[in-house]
Amino acid sequence: MIPNISPFKAISLIAKRSLPKYGKGVGYYFYETTKGFYFQSWENMCAHYARVENSPVQTYVYQPRNITDPEVEELGETKIEQDLKSVESYKFINTFHDTAAAQALGTYGHRVISYNLYSKAFKTTDYHYHDQFNDTVHADYTYDIGMTGTAPQIRDNPVDFDNLGVSDYAESMVSLYPTTQFLHDDDSGSFGTDVADDGKFEGIRNAQRMQINAGTTIEMTVPGQTQIMPGLIIDFEIRPVETEGVTADKKNYDPQYSGRYVITKVRHRITKQDYKMVFECKKDSVREPLLGKKTLTFEGTANNENAQYIQLNKLNTGGR
């Protein structure tokens, strides 16, 4: 019993501090579908026991409707089944390009200062996006490629003359997280574990939620299907933008924006003429690593007088 708090607010409070039995993520989602209420982690939406990926409930392809594919017919798929895969229209709501905003929200780097109200001790913990990315399961994870096969949505190349990447700036967001033990007659912290872990878990919780919120988000209109619900996985094959319809390395799909998505919102629209569905889906990774070479030194040019001055000073002092 939690006095003076409604049940939904109480569940939302619990969701922020819940740890999955399988997986290393932090935080749960509480939502409703036509089947009832669900309380589960992002990792559980992507994979069973944070190990075996959830099968897509449907595969979608942006292609002309009312055209029969002979190759698909040979596989025993009917014309109706082909039409159910066709996307009528889609648009990107977010493509993870607002790096400055994500940086300020602690998506890549986050310093959490946890202060123990009981022992009066404090501890500083830094979250590093690229070092800890493969600790958790992401939307594009599949069992055959393993955890390291999932690619982050931003490269870790240096972004300035200090040869530091976006994840190396832990002070992009600094949080003071008060915690205590013996609050409920046990010596655990806010997450039900050792109180010294509270800062680490808070950094992971915030980063994981920001990766989802700032990740690739697509809204699409498709033929209606009653089994499509939030929390399920779909596979969306997006054609590449190249003129020939294939990438430079002969791929007939977009290597970043194609792949697995988690459905987050669904709206059904039923009329006398048809049944359509508009849903929103998200992903916090990319299907294949981003193009471009891995660099260890900053290769950009100074864009203001102050940056030029810093660069000259480094050259004059031997790079110190």
N, C-alpha and C positions, 0 to 999 in steps of 0.2 A: 504494500500500500504506500502510495506517495501522496501525502495530503496537499490539498490546494492546487493540484495540477491535474488537468484533464488526461484521460487515457492516451490520446494521441500525442500530447506533449510529453508525457512520460516515456512513451515508446521512442520518440525522437531523441530524448535525452539519453536513453539507454543505447540507441543505435550508434551514437557518436563514440561510445566507449566500449563497443563490443569487439571482441577478437574472434576470428574464425578458428575452428578446431583444426582445419587444414588450410595452409597458406600463411603468408606473412603480412598480409594487408591489415588495415585497421579501419573499423567502421562498417556499419550495415546500412541497407536501404529498406525502408518500409513503404510498401505501395500496394495498390489494389488492382485486381484484374477481374474478368468475368468469372474466374474460378474461385475468387476469395482474396484474402489478404496474404501478403508475402513479406517475409523478413529474412533477407539474405545478403551476403556480401557480393561485391562486384566480381571477385574471383570465382565465386560459386556460379555466377551467371555465365562466366566464360568457360569454366572447366569443372568436371566432377572431382571433388577432393583435391582441387588445385593441381590436378595431374592429367586427367584425360579430358580433352576438349569436348564441350557440348556440341552435338550435331546441329547444323543449321536447320531451322524449321522450314525454310524456303530459300531457294536460290533465285535471285532477281537479275535480269539482264535488260539493259536499255536497248531495245531493238524495235523495229516496226511490227505492229500487230497485224493479225489476219494474214500472215505469211507463214506457210508451213516449211519447216526445215527438214529436208529429206533425211539428213543424218540422224536427227532426233527421232524421226518416225521409225527408223530402222531399229532403234533401241526400245521400241514399244511404247513410246510416250505419245499420248493423244494430242489433238489440236487444242482441246480445252486446257490440258495441263501445260502446254506451251504458252497459251495466253495468260495463264495465272502467273507466269514468271515475268511477263512483260511489264516494264515500268512506264507508266503514262507520262510522267514528268518528275523531275527531281531538281533540287537546288541545295547548294551548300549554305548552311547557316553559319558555320564556322569552320575554318581550315587550319587552325593552330598557327596563324601567322602573326598574332599580336604578341610578340615575344616580350615587349616591354611590360605589358600588363601582367603577363604570366610570371615574369621575373619578380614584380612587386608583390604578387600574391603568394610567393613561396613555392611555386611549382618546381623550380630547378634547384634553388638553394634556400634553406630556412634554418635560422639559428633559434633554438628553443632554450630558454633559461628557466629551468624548473626550480621552484623555491619550496622547500619542505617546511610547512607551517609548524610541524611538530618538533623536528630536530633543528630548525633554523639553518639548515644547510641548503646550498644551491648547487646546481650542476648545469653545465653548458653542453648541449648536444647539437651537432650540425647535420642537416640532411643534404645529401649529394645525389642529384637526379641520375646521373649516368653511372655512378658507382652502385647505386641501389636499385636501378631499373629492373634488372632481371631477378630481383628477390621476390617479386610479385607476378601474378598471372595477368596478362593483358588480353585485349579482345582478339588480336591476331595469333595468339598462342595456339599451337597444335602439338600434340604429343610427339609426333615424328620429328619435328624440328627442335623440340626441347625449349627450355627457358631462354637460352642464349640466342635462339633463332628469332625471337621477337625483337623488332627494331624500334628504337625510340623515335619520336616525331621531330627531333631536332638534333643536329650534329654536335659533337663535343669539341669542335675545332676552336682554336683561340680566337677571341673576339677583340683583343686589344694588345698593346705593346708589352704587357706583362705576361703574355702567352697563357692567359687564363680563359677557360671556357665559361659558359653561363652557369654551370653547376658549381664553379669554384667560388662564387660570391655568396657565401652563407649569410652575410649581413644584408642581403637584398630584402629579407624580412626577418625581423627579430621579435620574438614573442616571449612574454613573461608568463609562465604557466604555474600558478599556485597549486600545490598538492599537499597531501598529508597522509599519514598512516593512522591506524586505529580509529578512523572515522566511524566505521561500522563494526567495531570490536574485533578487527583483524589487522595485521600489519601490512596489508597490501595497499597499493596506490589506487589511482583513479581508474585504471584499466584492469584491476583485479590481479595484478602481478606485483613484482617487486617495485616499490615506489621509485627506485632509481631509474626504472625504464620509462617513466611517464614522459619525459622529454623526447625520447626516441620515438615512442608511439605517436605522440602528438605531431611530430614532424612528418612521419609517414602518413598519418590520417589526412593531414591538410594537403600534402602533395598529391596523394592518390585522388582525392576529390577534385583538386584543381586540374589534374591531368585529364580527368573525365569531362569537367565543365569546359575546359579550354581545348579539348581534343576536337577531332574532325566530327562535325555534326551535319547530317543530311536529312532533309525532309523530302519524302517522295509520295506520289500518288500511284496506287496500284489497284488491281482488281481485289474486291473484298474477299477475305477468308476469315471465318470465325475463330480459327485456331491460333491466329496471330495475336500475341499478347506481349505486354512489356516484360522485360527480363529474359526474353528468348533471343537466340542468335539467328541472324540471317547472313547470307553470303551475297554480296553485291558485286557483279562483274561490270566495271566501268571501262568503256573503250578508251584507248589512249588518244591524245589530242593530235598526234602526228598525222600528216596528210594521208599517208598510205594505210592508216589504221593499225600500224604496228610500231613499236618503239625501235630505237636504234639497235637494240639487241634482240629483235624479232619477237617481242612479246605482244600479244593481241589484247592485253589488258593494262590498265594503269597500275604500275607497281606500288604506288603509295596509297591511292584512294580506293582501289579495289580491295576486296577481302571481307573479313568478318566484322559485323557490327552488332551491337547490343541494342535491342529496341527499348526506348525509354518512354515514348508516348504513342498512343494510338487513338485515332478518331474514326469511327465507322459512319458512313453516309449511305443510307438506304433510301431509294426512291422507287417509284413505280417502273422506271426505265432500267435502272442498274443498281449495282451495289459496289461502291468504291471505298477505299480505305486510305487515309492519310496518316502516315506515322513518321515519327522522328527517331533516328538511330544514331548511336555514337560509337566512337572507337578511340582508344588512348594509345595507339601504336600505329605503325605502318606495316604493310604486307611484306615489303622488302626494304633493306637498308637504303637510305637516301643516296642519290647519286652524288658524285664528287669524291675527291681524294681526301684521305686522312692527313691532316697537317699537324705539325708539332710547334710551329712558329707562326706568329701573326704575319700575314702577307698583305694586309691592307695598307692604305695610305692615310696620313693624318688629314682630318677634315676641318680642323680649326687650329688657331695659333697655339693654344695651350698644348694640344697633342703634339704639335711639331716641336715645341720647346722640351717636352718630356722626352721625346725620341732623341733629340740632340744631346740632352743631358746624359742619357743612358750610353750613348756612343762615346761621349767624352770621359765617362767614369768607368769605362771598361765593361759596361753592361750591368753594373751593380744597381 
